[in-house]
Amino acid sequence: MTPKQRRAKNEALTGVTDDERFTLELEFVSALANPRYVHHLAANGTLRDPAFIAYLDYLSYWERPEYARYVLYPHALRFRRELMREEFRAAMENPRTRERVFQEQFECWRGASTTPAVGAETKVDETTTG
């Protein structure tokens, strides 16, 4: 199958062109840089959906240099990787964790911190529920 035939087949199956899919997926990956959006996905149960987790895994191609160069916010890629961890997905359901990650990210952008905005240390704050 030629590339042109593959694109036509994909467009017929999905209803979107490759260019449109690229733009939509880039916008979604970029949105993952926002801890408050990630919390929204967690709080409404989206991050517990196996199909959604598979979609996040599919989006790993954005880590490749030829795609990553289009991502304006590096935290988007970091959060996508972290979202592959069940512990992080669960932690982001908590509003306190959301705000702590948001503040850590802000401090990182300000240059006041050398520690990553998120990571293995992100745990569920059990003093507050969703």
N, C-alpha and C positions, 0 to 999 in steps of 0.2 A: 504494500500500500504506500503510495506516495505521501509526502507531508501534506500536500494540498487535499488529498482524499481523506487523510486522517483528520484534518481540521474540519472538513465538511461533515464527516461522520460525527465528530464530537459536538459540533454545533447543532446537528440534527437531534442528537440525544439530549443535550442540555438546554438548548434554546439560547445559548450565549456564545459569542465568538471567543477565540483564544485571547484576543486583546481585552475584551470585556471581563473575562474570567481573571486575567492577570490583574486588572484594575480592582476588581471586587476583592480578590484575595489579598492584594497589597493593602487595601483599606482596612480589611479585617485584621490582618497581622499588625498593622500600625496601631489599631485600636487597643491591642493587647498591652501596649505600653502604659495604659491608664489603669492604675490599681483599682480605681473606683468602678471602672467598667468590668474588670476581672471579678471584683466582688459582686457586681450585679449578676454576672453569669453564674457565679457560685451560689448566690442567695436564691436564685429562681430555679436551681436544680439542673441547669444546663450542663454544669461540669460533672454531673453524675451520669450523664447519658453516654453509654459506650460508643454510640455512633459519633457523638461530638468529640470524644477523646480520639477516635480514629481519624477524624478530620484534622484535629490538631497535629496528630502524627504525620498525616499527609502533608501538612504545611511545613514540615521540616526542610523541604527543598529551599525555603527562603534563607536558610543558613548558608547555602552555597554562595560563593563570592559573586557570581554573575547575577544573582537575585538580591543578595543582601545589600548591594550597592544602592538599591532603590528604597531601602527602609531608612527613614529619617531618624527614628528613635531606636537606638540599640537596645533599650530595655524591652522593646516589643519582642525581640528574639530571645532575650533572657527569660521573659515571662512565659513565652511559648514553651521553652524547654522546661521551666519549673512546673508548668501546668501538666506535664507528662507524669509528674509525681503526685500520687494520691494524697500524700500528706499536705502538700502545698495547696491542692484544690480544696481540701477540707478546711485548712487554715484560712483561706480567703473568704469563707462563708461568714467569718466573724468580723463585725464592723471595727473592732479595735485593731485587729490585724491589718485590715484594709488601711486604716489611718496611719498605723505605724509604718507600713510599707510605703505609703504615699509620702510620709515625712522623710523616710530614709532615702527615697528616690529624689526628693527635692534637695536634700543635703548633698547627695552625690552629684547632682547637676550643678549645685552651687560651688562644688569643689571643696566643700568643708569635710568631706568624708572620703576615706580611701577604701571603705568596705563596700561590698556590693549591696545594691538595694534589696535584693532578696537572695535566699539561699537555704541551705539545709537547716539553718538556725530558725527559720520561720516555723513557728508552732502555733497551735490553736490556743488562744487566750481563753481559759475555761472560766474566767470570772464573769464573762458576758456571753449571752447566747445570741445567735443570729439575729 
